[in-house]
């Protein structure tokens, strides 16, 4: 007899009240309960007979509640700029690519030194956009966090666990130097050069910090124009877009105005101060001065200031045993008076009081020294002037002013 027919017979037929039938039903009921408790199967009875359905103890509805498997770990697939890259434009974005889309609330990489800006996730790529830009000549470390608290995939977020970057990753890159051409443009705008600069297109606003940094990496087009009145030998010292004597003197002048070390080198500190000065409109208060000491007799010193001649005086330069070197040099020290000491060509020592001293090349300076006459070699390398003319020269020869010795 089929089991289903037998079960109906013992549970509802004439034999249902017999002791052996009641015992059989009890045994079956207990067995079914054990099956349910074990979570293996449920014995169902219906009009169509017995069926067996797999189920779980926990849900009571036949659905599984076993935990979802952890999401697979993600990997870094790309970093831009690449590790150890150099000459990077500091206004460019930083991108990190992963092997799977990222969770919206995933931790983000960190930059050292800290840079103002924001991260944005688009699919499997995290992009950092600087708010202003990373300064020139800066080494940047990009630290990508890993482990249980590290970057996490969208799949890991949905599963509630897993999907993290297995191990942290660190990369480095260096930004490019700011443009020499842009340095010249800004110094011209602030009156530290004997030239003016006019942009050809749209002007970068002085207070536009991001625009100024972008221009420092990639200068806008424009034209330099000479202020009239300077001698042609000054023009021969100029080289647009490359290092030159005029630029070195201008950087020294700016460093002096800013209280910085006067080495004539436009490093990160100078650039930071320069961009601040541009934003604030702090132009050169001293104007531009250029001096020429001619060793052709009668010897003279001529000074131009802001494009016009302001002084021409007889002068003394060095004797054959202690000559004044030809060349162009920036003023690096100024003293209203001092006791100038040294050794004469014959080995004897001197200690002479002098006034209105502007040093430009080692121990050589423009200054007052009392002489019976001026206009021919008498000094030990300095450019000597009468008192009144020396005082006038001192007023114009500010730090960074160029002195050319020729003849």
Phi, psi and omega in degrees: 000133178301148183300322181295320178295318180298320183293322178292325181295315185280343181259340183222351182274188181296341181268003186298331183271359180286147183303317183294329180290317180298322178295319181296316180296320179298317180298317181295319181296317179296318180298318180295321179297319178297322179297317180297314181299320180291345178073021183268312181199162175240131179271117182252141179240130180208184182301332183270002180111199184269139172226157182238121181238128177293142181207182179236148180295324193286323190270335178071357180242004179092358181267148182279141174240019178294142184300143177291148179294148180298147178292146180295150179296149177261165181229153173281126181255338180198150174223126180232124003294152181293160181300134180068016175293148179230166180068029184279137174288119187291353177266355181285150178288160174252130182234138176234121180260147182233168184280355180206158178303145183268151174292147182297328182256022180296143172302152182249159174298161177240153181246142175226123001293159182298137182233131177293134181163191183215150176262145176222134180260127174231101182064240183262014183239131173254127184239129176255127177247117179296142179289320179241312182141154177275131182301159177293157178056042181242133174266123185248132175255127178254113181256116181258114187286142178232186181083193186296336179253013184271196182296143190227146180278163176297324178296321177294326178294318181290322181285340181090351177196161180080186178075015181271160170292123188301315182219148180295160182223139180233132176229158180226149171209164181236139179279160180286166172285150174295157185287134174297323178299317179293325176301315178296318180300314183290321179293326176294318180297330181265011174070030175264000180236159176277021179229159170251159178230132180238122179292148180275330182241220180293147183266136173284122182294138183306325183268003178277090186301314180295319179295322179292320178293319178299319179291330178295328176277322184225092188296145175287161178285152179181182184229133173268141178227136180283141169284138184289156172105342180280153179289157183296332181295333176291319179299329180288347179273351186270141174215110183292127175085358179226164179298142179201168184298320181297318180295317180300316178296321180294320178296318177299318179298317179294317178301320178298315181297328183267000181072028180260165176298129185270080177252357179075010182252127180270080177273188182304321181294318179295316180297319179299314179293324181294314180295326176294318179295321178297314181298324182271351181072031181273093181276167180297118182281342185268347185074186182248127182237139177223137182233145176232122174259113181264126178267010173276125185286139000286132184292143182219163168235124179241137182235135173246142179223124181050042172089006179224150179285129182241348180202136166220122187223147169298148185214161174243136174244190190286149175284166182305327181282345178213070188287160172269123185289138173288151179142182179239130186221145176272144175295128183239351179208141181225131179221131179294327177200158176191168169263109182273124184240151178179196182240130176286160178304333180275003178096349178283161183254153178229156176211091188249135174285131180225165182225161176052064190260127175232102181283139180227335181214100181058239179269006180272137183213157167272127182197169174277137170212131184290121176226157177292326179209166181226155176127004179209166186298122177216344188269181175256037178118339180280167173256105185268142180227157169298164189301306185298315180294325178294322178294319177296316179300319180298323180294330182267328185279082177279172179301134180092346178301139181271136174241119177257127175255127185217162176098000000 
